């Protein structure tokens, strides 16, 4: 083994170590987020269980969180996209669609709706998304009315 070979192998081992440490750090952060979620859910359950009892004097009473928006099914999302299609710009992204809808739809339902529009020839993918970059769609036709797609 030459000195250069030794140095290259040593550098590769160092890079592998750093990559492994990065993965461990990511896993740790995911576990902490999961633990925080469990903690919050248990706190909500214990608050709900304590709702039947009178609060101790001087202890602030927690108010129940407002219910989140109702989850729409794939057919509803598709109908909403088709209904509001005319309000989208010529070139648009998923974010533009969410803004037009006024709510954050299920990712899969929105993806299926946009793919259906592409298959129908109503839109085309101008530039596919990757990583943090969103897919850009371009209008190339008219949309069928809601309920027909």
C-alpha positions in Angstrom: 0.0 0.0 0.0 1.4 3.4 -1.0 1.2 6.5 1.1 -1.4 8.0 -1.3 -3.5 4.9 -1.0 -3.3 5.0 2.7 -4.4 8.7 2.8 -7.3 8.1 0.4 -8.6 5.2 2.4 -8.2 7.1 5.6 -10.1 10.1 4.1 -12.9 7.7 2.9 -13.2 6.2 6.4 -13.5 9.7 7.8 -16.2 10.6 5.3 -18.1 7.4 6.1 -17.8 8.3 9.8 -19.2 11.8 9.2 -22.1 10.3 7.1 -22.9 7.8 9.8 -22.9 10.5 12.5 -25.2 12.6 10.3 -27.6 9.6 10.0 -27.5 9.0 13.7 -28.2 12.7 14.4 -31.2 12.5 12.0 -32.5 9.4 13.6 -32.1 11.0 17.1 -34.1 14.1 15.9 -36.9 11.9 14.5 -37.1 10.0 17.8 -37.2 13.2 19.8 -40.1 14.5 17.6 -41.9 11.2 18.1 -41.4 11.4 21.8 -42.6 15.0 21.9 -45.7 14.0 20.0 -46.5 11.1 22.4 -46.0 13.5 25.3 -48.4 16.1 23.8 -51.0 13.4 23.0 -50.8 12.0 26.6 -51.1 15.5 28.0 -54.2 16.1 25.9 -55.7 12.8 27.1 -55.0 13.6 30.7 -56.5 17.1 30.2 -59.6 15.4 28.7 -59.8 13.0 31.7 -59.5 15.8 34.1 -62.3 17.8 32.4 -64.9 16.1 34.6 -63.2 17.4 37.8 -63.2 20.9 39.1 -59.9 22.8 38.5 -57.8 23.5 41.5 -57.9 27.1 42.7 -55.4 29.3 40.9 -54.7 26.8 38.2 -55.5 28.1 34.7 -58.0 26.1 32.8 -56.8 24.8 29.4 -59.3 25.4 26.6 -59.8 22.6 24.0 -58.0 23.2 20.8 -60.2 24.2 17.9 -61.0 21.3 15.6 -58.9 21.3 12.4 -60.4 21.5 9.0 -62.2 18.5 7.8 -60.2 16.1 5.6 -61.5 16.0 2.0 -61.5 12.8 -0.1 -59.7 12.4 -3.4 -62.9 13.0 -5.4 -63.6 16.2 -3.5 -60.1 17.5 -4.0 -60.3 16.7 -7.7 -63.6 18.5 -8.0 -62.2 21.5 -6.1 -59.2 21.7 -8.4 -61.3 21.5 -11.5 -63.7 24.1 -10.2 -61.0 26.6 -9.4 -58.7 25.7 -12.3 -59.5 29.0 -14.2 -58.1 31.0 -11.2 -54.7 29.4 -11.5 -51.9 31.2 -13.3 -50.6 29.9 -16.7 -47.6 28.3 -14.9 -48.3 27.0 -11.4 -47.0 24.8 -8.7 -48.7 22.7 -5.9 -48.4 25.8 -3.7 -50.4 27.9 -6.1 -53.1 25.1 -6.2 -53.3 25.1 -2.4 -53.5 28.9 -2.3 -56.3 28.8 -4.9 -58.2 26.0 -2.9 -57.8 27.8 0.4 -56.8 24.6 2.2 -54.0 22.1 2.3 -55.3 18.9 0.6 -54.0 15.4 1.1 -50.8 15.2 -0.9 -51.7 12.0 -2.6 -55.2 13.2 -3.6 -53.7 16.4 -5.1 -51.0 14.5 -6.9 -53.6 12.2 -8.4 -55.8 15.1 -9.5 -52.8 16.9 -11.2 -51.7 13.7 -12.9 -55.2 13.1 -14.2 -55.2 16.7 -15.7 -51.9 15.9 -17.3 -53.2 12.6 -18.8 -56.3 14.5 -20.1 -54.0 17.0 -21.8 -55.2 19.9 -19.7 -51.7 20.6 -18.1 -48.2 19.4 -18.8 -45.3 19.2 -16.5 -43.0 22.0 -17.5 -40.3 21.1 -15.0 -40.4 18.1 -12.6 -39.7 18.8 -9.0 -36.7 17.5 -7.1 -35.8 17.9 -3.4 -37.1 21.3 -2.3 -37.9 22.4 -5.8 -41.6 22.1 -6.7 -43.0 20.7 -9.9 -44.0 23.4 -12.3 -47.2 22.7 -14.4 -48.4 24.7 -17.4 -52.0 25.0 -18.6 -52.4 23.7 -22.2 -56.1 23.1 -22.3 -59.5 23.5 -20.7 -60.5 21.5 -17.7 -63.6 19.2 -17.6 -66.2 20.3 -15.2 -66.1 18.9 -11.6 -67.5 15.4 -11.4 -66.7 14.5 -15.0 -63.0 13.6 -14.5 
